[in-house]
């Protein structure tokens, strides 16, 4: 799975989309902190045309599921807490994350 954003994606204006890359790179470089499964956003696997479409859907609120493609999903709640503490609180990144039992 790709965890970091490609160069052409850096000009995206939505902060939560721009911050997916640095958050994914942080997870990748701190894998030792996670024993459970961590799934990166499906957004990072999409081609640029599809990415633009899902961003538009999200911003227009056309789909309740539109947010799902931007989610980091953690197996354990304490690992989600670690991610939030480091990426959101310390780095000020804005990303969507959840844990799934």
N, C-alpha and C positions, 0 to 999 in steps of 0.2 A: 504494500500500500504506500502511496505517496503521502508524505507527512508535511512537506514544505511546499509553498506556492511557487509557481514559475514566475519568471521575471515579468511577463506581460500582464500578470494578474495583480501586480503591485499597484497599478494605477486605479484600481477599483475604489470608488468613493465611499462605499459603505464600510464603516469602521469594523463592524462585526465580521465582515467578509475579509477585509485586509488582515485582521488579527488572527485568522485561522492559521495562516502560514507560520508566524512566529510561535504560536501556541503548539502547533504540530511539531515544529523543530525542537521546541523545549522538551516535549514528551520524548521524542526520539533520542535526544542527548541525555535524558535522565531515566532511561528504561529501567535501571536498577531500582527505582523507587516503586515500581509497579509489579506485583506478582500476579495480579489478575489480568484478564484480557482488557485491552483498551482499543476501541475502534475509532478510527479517525473519520472525519466528515466525508460523506459520499461526494460532496462538492469537489473535493480535490481530485477525484477520479474522472470527472466530467470534462468533455471538450469545452472550449471557450464559448461556443454558440449555446450549448445547453446551460452552462453556467450563467450566462446573461439572461436566459429565459427564467431560470429558477430564482435569480435575484429579483427580477421584475415581478414574478408571482408573489414572492415574499413581501416585497415593498408595497404591493397593491393589496395584500391580504386576501388573495383569491383562493387560497387553499389553507386549511388548518394544518395540513401535513407539510406545508412549504418549509417550515423551520427544520424538519427532520434531516434534511440533506446537509445541514450545517452543524449537526450535533457531534460532539465528542462523547462517546459512551464508555462508561467505566463499569467493571464488574463489581467493584467494592466501593461502598460509600466513603470509606476513609481515604481511598486513592483519589476519588473525586475531590475530597476536601484538600488533599495535597495539591492537586492541579489548580483548584480555585485559589488557594493561598498563594501559590507561586505565580500563576499567570494573570489572574484577575487582580488580586490585592497588591502584590509586589510590582508587577510589570504594567498594570493598568490596561491589560488587554480586555477586549470585550468579545467574548465567545459564548456559544451555547453548549452546555454540558449537562449530562445526567448520568445516573447509574441505573443499571438494569440487573435485578437479581436473577 
